Amino acid sequence: MVRKGPKIGRNAPCPCGSGKKYKNCCGK
């Protein structure tokens, strides 16, 4: 399901630094 980058939980903080959860930010 993850196309690129390291595996990250959808509820984990987004690595882009937005402070949002990954699923609500870059995880779309």
N, C-alpha and C positions, 0 to 999 in steps of 0.2 A: 504493500500500500504506500510505503514511503518511497518517493521517487529519487530523492537526493538527500545528502547530508546524513548525519548520524541519526540513529533511531531515537525518538523522543516521544514521551507520553503526551497524549492530546491535552491532558490537564496540567502538564508541566509548564513552567514559565517559558515564554517564547525566547529563543536565543538571540533574536534580533534586538532585544533590549527595550521593547515597548512596554514591558511590565504586564502585558496581557497574557492570557493562557494561549498556548500554541494553537489549539483548535479554533480560537477566536481571532487569530492573527495570521501568521504565515502558514498555518496548518490546513488551510482550505484547499 
